[in-house]
Amino acid sequence: MRDAICRRRFSTLLACCVSVALMGVGAALYAQNFLSPAAPQDALSAQNSPTLVELPQIQESSDDINARLAELTPEEQVAVKLYAERNKSVVNVSTFETRQTFFARQVSEGCGSGVVLNRQGVILTNFHVVENTSKIIVTLFNGESYEGKPIAVDPNTDVAIVKIDAPANQLFPVDFGDSSRLLVGQTVYAIGNPFGLERTMTKGIISNLNRSIDSPQQFRQIKGVIQIDAAINPGNSGGALFDTKGRMIGMNTAIASHVGENSGVGFAVPINTIQRIVTILLERGEVVRGDAGVVKVTETENGLIPVLIDEGGAADLAGLRGGKLVIRVSERNGMRYQTQEQVRPEGGFDIITGVNGQRVKTGEDFITAVEEHEPGETIVLNVLRGGRNIDLRVVLK
């Protein structure tokens, strides 16, 4: 979701509005001074000429702010305090991509969001925000801008880390929450830069958990994703998703929309995944992970049902019983048609209860347990099949 709409357009619009306003004022002054009958200078008085009065500046004391907060509902107070404490942690990410055509050199611009991770200037954002860019500019809450240098990226989870050289006192790192403890229905707040409107906050709830969305890496999916209904639009990518305590629980990444704008279905990469990936990127510079070929699971009290697995994937070859997508070919009126159909396994679904003897309760638990291992390594899936516990040895791809 690299965005073509940037702050420059809003600045241009604002400049135009100001220009029109000034033209109107100038016309009024011209009519008053040059089109009206001349009056003697000593005849001018406060009654027949405008007087400029210097208005006192409003000084807001902490007592006044507290008094205004007291007038709000408890729910409003949570939102106001959260924004006041956390909006400084969100930055604007402007990108520039240079392309050389046969006729000229073209520069395209994009906008996104980012989050301050520490006072050393490490910024978290989405990979797709900074992908194929020739220049990155990070703008802080105070309007100060710094050139960002990419440190490391992980396209599979749409994570990128950028470094800026900014004074430590201008950087306000976020606090991480625990995405494994999230519940459907709890209130969340998204802060980002939709359409270049810096540090905009929207509110919603967690609509569902453990979703899978397409990754920027071809033929890969991001798993364990948080679904939200808070308004997410172009420019929100890379921004923060907070719980009511002001803890970052996810990074806003994508929307489901036919028009490219908010339709009430947004997605965020869970913070536990981000923390694990960022730690690896800062230590090694890249993430090498194993893949079990389990695309989607449904969480139950007994374990995880593999509702979709890759045909020919590691888990499939190990004998895991899960749903698969099958291509059906049909003919009608002399034309051949292909359709995808999800089929259930013969004998019913297995239930994944653990990995290497460690219990997994959520899709995120499963992903973490698998991706701690590299391709070629063997893990053991602890499975419940027909009321009986069995172990499947899976060679990761």
C-alpha positions in Angstrom: 0.0 0.0 0.0 2.6 2.5 -1.1 0.5 5.6 -1.4 0.4 8.1 -4.2 -1.3 10.8 -2.1 1.2 12.7 0.1 1.3 15.7 2.4 2.4 17.9 -0.5 -1.1 17.8 -2.0 -2.6 18.9 1.3 0.0 21.6 1.6 -0.8 22.8 -1.9 -4.5 22.8 -1.2 -3.9 24.8 2.0 -1.7 27.3 0.2 -4.4 27.8 -2.4 -7.0 28.4 0.3 -4.7 30.9 2.0 -4.0 32.7 -1.3 -7.8 33.0 -2.0 -8.4 34.4 1.5 -5.6 37.0 1.1 -6.9 38.0 -2.3 -10.3 38.6 -0.7 -8.8 40.8 2.0 -6.7 42.7 -0.5 -9.8 43.5 -2.6 -11.7 44.7 0.4 -8.8 47.1 1.4 -8.5 48.3 -2.2 -12.2 49.2 -2.2 -12.0 51.0 1.1 -8.9 53.0 0.4 -9.2 53.9 -3.2 -12.8 53.6 -4.3 -14.4 55.4 -1.3 -14.5 59.2 -1.1 -11.4 60.7 0.4 -11.7 61.8 4.0 -9.4 64.3 5.8 -6.8 62.6 8.0 -7.8 64.4 11.2 -11.4 63.3 10.7 -10.6 59.6 11.0 -11.7 58.2 14.4 -12.3 54.8 16.1 -15.9 55.0 15.0 -15.3 55.2 11.2 -12.0 53.2 10.8 -11.2 49.7 11.9 -8.9 49.3 14.9 -6.5 46.3 15.2 -6.8 44.8 18.6 -4.0 42.5 19.9 -5.7 39.5 21.4 -4.1 37.8 24.3 -2.7 34.3 23.7 -4.5 31.4 25.3 -2.3 29.7 27.9 -3.5 26.2 28.8 -2.5 25.2 32.3 -2.4 21.6 33.5 -5.3 22.5 35.8 -7.4 23.6 32.8 -6.6 20.5 30.8 -7.5 18.3 33.8 -10.8 20.2 34.2 -11.6 19.6 30.5 -10.8 15.9 30.9 -13.1 15.7 33.9 -16.0 16.9 31.7 -15.5 13.9 29.4 -16.8 10.4 29.8 -14.4 7.7 31.1 -14.3 6.2 27.6 -13.4 9.6 26.1 -10.7 10.2 28.7 -9.0 6.9 27.8 -8.9 7.9 24.1 -7.6 11.5 24.8 -4.9 10.3 27.3 -3.8 7.6 24.9 -3.4 9.9 22.0 -1.6 12.5 24.1 0.9 9.9 25.3 1.4 7.8 22.2 1.0 10.0 19.1 4.7 11.2 19.4 5.7 7.6 18.8 4.3 7.5 15.3 6.2 9.0 12.4 5.4 9.9 8.8 7.4 8.0 6.2 7.8 9.6 2.8 9.4 7.6 0.0 10.8 8.5 -3.4 11.4 6.2 -6.2 13.5 7.2 -9.2 12.9 5.6 -12.6 14.9 6.3 -15.8 12.7 6.1 -18.9 13.8 6.5 -22.5 12.6 10.1 -22.5 13.3 11.4 -18.9 14.1 10.6 -15.3 10.9 10.2 -13.3 10.5 10.5 -9.5 7.4 9.0 -7.9 6.4 9.7 -4.2 4.7 7.5 -1.6 3.5 7.9 1.9 3.3 5.6 4.9 3.7 5.4 8.6 6.3 4.2 11.1 6.8 3.6 14.8 9.8 4.6 17.0 11.3 1.5 18.6 14.1 3.1 20.6 16.0 6.3 21.3 18.8 5.1 19.0 16.6 6.0 16.0 15.4 2.6 15.0 12.1 2.9 13.2 9.6 0.1 12.4 7.5 0.2 9.2 6.1 -2.1 6.5 8.3 -3.6 3.9 5.9 -2.6 1.1 6.2 1.0 2.2 9.9 1.2 1.6 10.2 -1.4 -1.2 12.1 -0.3 -4.3 12.7 3.3 -2.9 15.7 5.4 -3.6 15.2 7.8 -0.7 13.3 7.6 2.6 12.4 10.7 4.7 11.1 10.2 8.3 9.2 13.1 9.8 8.8 13.2 13.6 5.9 14.6 15.6 7.7 18.0 15.9 8.0 18.4 12.1 11.7 17.6 12.0 12.7 15.4 9.1 15.6 13.0 8.8 16.8 10.7 6.0 16.1 7.1 6.8 18.6 4.3 6.0 17.2 0.8 5.6 18.8 -1.7 8.0 17.0 -5.0 7.3 13.7 -6.3 5.9 11.6 -9.4 6.0 9.1 -9.4 3.1 7.4 -12.6 4.4 6.0 -10.7 7.4 6.0 -7.3 5.6 8.5 -5.9 8.2 11.2 -3.3 7.6 13.6 -1.5 9.9 14.9 2.0 9.1 17.5 4.0 11.0 17.5 7.8 11.5 20.1 10.0 13.2 17.9 12.1 15.4 18.5 13.5 18.9 17.4 11.0 21.6 15.1 13.7 23.2 13.0 13.8 20.1 12.3 10.1 20.0 9.5 8.5 22.0 9.6 4.7 21.8 6.4 2.6 22.0 5.7 0.0 24.7 4.9 -3.5 23.5 1.9 -5.4 24.6 1.2 -9.2 24.3 -0.8 -10.1 21.2 -1.4 -13.7 22.4 -3.8 -12.3 25.0 -6.1 -10.4 22.6 -9.8 -11.1 22.5 -12.3 -10.5 19.8 -14.4 -7.5 20.7 -11.8 -5.5 22.7 -11.3 -1.9 21.8 -8.3 -0.8 19.8 -6.9 2.5 18.5 -4.9 2.9 15.3 -2.6 5.9 14.8 -1.0 6.6 11.4 -0.9 9.0 8.5 -3.8 8.2 6.2 -3.6 10.3 3.0 -0.6 12.1 4.5 -2.7 13.4 7.5 -0.1 13.0 10.2 -0.8 11.1 13.4 -4.5 10.5 12.8 -6.2 8.3 15.4 -9.1 6.0 14.7 -11.0 3.7 17.0 -12.6 0.3 16.6 -12.6 -3.3 17.9 -10.8 -6.5 17.1 -13.1 -8.2 14.6 -11.3 -11.5 14.5 -8.0 -13.1 15.1 -5.7 -15.6 13.4 -6.4 -14.3 9.9 -4.1 -15.0 6.9 -3.3 -12.3 4.3 -1.1 -12.2 1.2 2.6 -11.4 1.9 4.7 -9.1 -0.3 6.8 -12.2 -0.9 5.2 -14.1 -3.7 3.4 -17.4 -2.8 3.7 -16.6 0.9 1.1 -15.5 3.5 1.3 -13.7 6.8 -0.4 -15.8 9.3 -1.9 -15.1 12.7 -3.0 -11.6 11.6 -5.4 -9.4 13.7 -8.5 -8.2 11.9 -9.9 -4.8 13.0 -12.7 -2.5 12.0 -10.9 0.8 12.9 -10.6 3.0 9.8 -7.4 2.1 7.9 -6.6 3.9 4.7 -3.7 4.5 2.3 -0.9 5.9 4.4 -1.8 4.0 7.6 0.6 1.2 6.6 3.4 0.8 9.2 1.4 2.6 11.9 0.7 1.4 15.4 -2.3 -0.5 16.8 -2.8 0.2 20.5 -4.9 -1.4 23.2 -6.7 0.8 25.8 -3.6 0.7 28.0 -1.5 2.4 25.3 0.5 -0.7 24.5 1.3 -1.5 20.9 -0.3 -4.8 20.0 0.2 -4.7 16.2 1.4 -2.9 13.1 -1.4 -1.8 10.7 -0.6 -3.4 7.4 -3.4 -3.9 4.9 -7.1 -3.4 4.1 -9.7 -5.5 2.4 -11.4 -3.1 -0.1 -12.6 -3.0 -3.7 -11.8 0.7 -4.0 -8.5 0.9 -2.1 -10.0 2.8 0.9 -11.5 1.9 4.2 -14.4 -0.5 4.2 -14.3 -1.6 7.8 -11.9 -4.5 7.3 -8.3 -3.8 8.3 -5.4 -6.1 9.2 -2.4 -5.7 11.6 0.6 -7.9 12.1 0.6 -9.0 15.8 3.2 -7.5 18.0 4.6 -10.8 19.2 5.4 -11.7 15.6 7.0 -8.3 15.1 9.1 -8.5 18.2 10.4 -11.9 17.2 11.2 -10.8 13.7 12.8 -7.5 14.7 15.0 -9.2 17.2 16.3 -11.6 14.6 16.8 -8.8 12.0 18.8 -6.7 14.4 21.0 -9.6 15.4 21.4 -11.4 12.1 20.2 -9.0 9.4 17.8 -11.6 7.9 15.3 -14.2 8.8 15.7 -17.8 7.7 12.6 -19.8 8.6 11.2 -23.2 8.1 7.7 -23.8 6.6 5.4 -26.6 7.7 2.9 -25.9 4.9 0.0 -25.2 7.3 -1.7 -22.1 5.8 -4.7 -21.6 8.1 -5.9 -23.0 11.4 -9.0 -22.7 13.5 -8.5 -22.4 17.2 -10.5 -24.7 19.5 -10.4 -25.7 23.2 -8.7 -29.0 22.2 -6.2 -27.5 19.8 -5.7 -26.2 16.3 -7.7 -27.6 13.3 -5.6 -27.3 10.1 -8.5 -26.1 7.8 -6.0 -25.4 5.0 -2.6 -26.9 4.2 -0.4 -26.8 1.2 -0.8 -29.8 -1.1 2.7 -31.3 -1.3 3.8 -29.2 1.6 5.8 -30.4 4.6 2.8 -31.3 6.8 1.0 -32.9 3.9 3.9 -35.1 3.1 4.1 -36.1 6.8 0.5 -37.3 6.7 -1.3 -34.4 8.5 -5.0 -34.5 7.7 -6.1 -31.0 6.8 -8.2 -29.1 4.2 -6.8 -28.6 0.7 -7.6 -26.4 -2.3 -8.3 -28.6 -5.3 -8.5 -27.4 -8.9 -11.7 -28.6 -10.6 -11.8 -28.5 -14.4 -15.2 -28.5 -16.1 -16.5 -28.1 -19.7 -19.5 -26.1 -20.7 -20.6 -25.1 -24.2 -17.3 -26.2 -25.5 -15.3 -24.0 -23.0 -13.0 -25.3 -20.3 -13.3 -23.7 -16.8 -11.1 -24.0 -13.7 -12.5 -23.5 -10.2 -10.9 -23.8 -6.8 -12.7 -25.9 -4.2 -11.7 -26.5 -0.6 -12.1 -30.2 0.3 -12.1 -31.9 3.7 -9.7 -34.8 4.4 -10.9 -38.3 4.4 -11.3 -39.6 7.9 -11.8 -36.1 9.3 -9.5 -33.3 10.4 -6.5 -33.8 12.7 -6.2 -31.5 15.7 -2.7 -30.1 16.3 -2.1 -29.9 20.1 1.7 -29.2 20.2 5.0 -28.9 18.5 8.0 -30.9 19.9 5.9 -31.7 23.0 5.2 -28.0 23.7 1.5 -27.2 23.7 0.2 -24.6 21.2 -3.1 -22.9 21.9 -3.2 -20.2 19.2 -2.2 -19.9 15.5 0.5 -17.5 16.6 1.9 -20.0 19.1 2.1 -22.5 16.2 3.8 -20.1 13.8 6.4 -19.1 16.5 7.2 -22.8 17.3 7.7 -23.7 13.7 9.6 -20.7 12.6 12.2 -21.1 15.3 13.6 -23.9 13.1 15.3 -23.6 9.7 14.4 -25.3 6.4 15.6 -29.0 6.4 15.1 -29.4 10.2 12.7 -31.9 11.5 10.0 -31.1 14.0 7.3 -33.3 15.7 3.7 -32.3 15.4 1.7 -33.6 18.3 -1.7 -34.5 16.9 -5.1 -35.7 18.2 -6.6 -38.0 15.6 -9.9 -39.8 16.3 -9.4 -39.4 20.1 -5.9 -40.9 19.9 -2.6 -38.9 20.4 0.0 -39.4 17.6 3.2 -37.8 16.6 4.1 -36.8 13.0 7.7 -36.1 12.0 7.7 -33.1 9.6 10.7 -32.0 7.6 10.4 -28.3 7.1 10.8 -26.7 3.7 
